Amino acid sequence: MSHVWDLWFPNAAATGLPFCRARVEPNAVGDTLLVHAAPPVLDVVVRDEKGNVVAEGSGLERHAPGPMVTLSLRDGHVSLVDRWPDAGDVGRLVLLPGGEAGVLRSWWHAEDLSEWRWQVEFFNHV
């Protein structure tokens, strides 16, 4: 079974623009995943393989700059938190603009948040 995470930037263009659409295994996500380079506002819908809505969140706003946010899924709702990854996030799923989903393999950032270095692993099969 897989879930489709559909992330939409509602404040772009006349009626919004798609930001990311990724098919992932729910057990790979758990209840939290990372999103790289998220726009200032996101609408998120998570669907199962049959298209049924599993969870959603509308108008999820960023309140701090940074390269990542987390999206958490609980009781049918998706919430967003601005944060910088840490060692506890290694192994967590990361969604990238356009829909690629990878696993965070390493993360480092300067104390003053002026730079960061990270590695993501991608795997696909048909």
N, C-alpha and C positions, 0 to 999 in steps of 0.2 A: 504494500500500500504506500502511496505517496501523497503529499500535500503540495498544492501550488500556492506559493506566496506571491501575491500580486500587489506591487507597490506603485502608487500613482502620485504624481506631483500635481495637486489640484489647482495650484495658483499659476501655472505656466500656460502660455498661449490663451486661446479663447475659452477652452473647456478643459484644460489640463493636459498633461503628457504622461505616458507610461515611463516609469523610472526603472523598474526591475520586475521580471516575472521569472520565478525559479521553481522547478519541481524538485522537492527534497523529501527524504524519508523522515517521518515524524520522530523516530527514535534517534536520528542524527541531530535533530534540533533540540530535543528536550523541550523546555518551556522558554528558552531564550536563544536568540541568535544575534550576530553582529551585522551591521550594514555599513559599508564603506561609502563615503562621500554622499551621504543622504542630503536631499534638498531641505530647505527650511520648513516645509510642511509635507506630511505624507498622509495618504489614505491607504489603508492596508486591508486586504481581504485574503483570508486563508480558506482554501477549498479542498475537499477530499477528491478522490479519483472520479467520483460520480458528479462532481460539480456542486455538491452541497456545501454551504458555508459552515466552516468550523469555528471561525473567529473573525472579528473585524475591529478596526479602529479608524476613526475619521478625524481629520484635522489635527493629527499628531504633530506638535510643533517642537522644533529645536530651540533651545534657549542658550546654547553655548557653542562656540566654535570648536572644531576638532575633526579628526578624520573618521571617527566612528560614532555610531549610536547603537544601543541595544533595543531590540524589539522583544517583548515578552508576551507570551500567550497564556492567559489564565481565564478560566470560566467563560469562554466565548468572546473575550475581549483582548485586544492587542494594545499594549502601552509602549511608549518610547521614552528612553532615558539617554541623555547626552553623557558620554563618558569616554575616557581613554582606556583602552584595554590594559590588562595587567597579566601577570604570569598565570593567574587563574583562568584566563580566557584561552590559553593555548589548548588546542583541540576543539574549540568551538567553531561552529559553522559561520561563514562570512558570506553575505550576499553582496555582489558588486553591481554597479549600474549596468543595465542591459540584461542581467539575469544569470550570470555565472555564479555558481555556489562552490566555495572551496572551504578547506579547513585551515584555520590559523595554526601555523606550525611554530612561529616565533614572533615576539614583539619586544621592541625597545623604544623608549622615547626619552629625550633630554628632560631634565628636571624643570627647565623653563618652558617646556612644550614647543620649542622652536624647531625641533626635527624629530623624526621617527624612522624606524627601520622595521620592516616586517616581512614574513614569508608566508605564502599561502600555497597549499597543495590542492591540485585539481585532479579529479578522477571521473571518468565517464565509462559507461558500457551501454551497449545497445541490447 
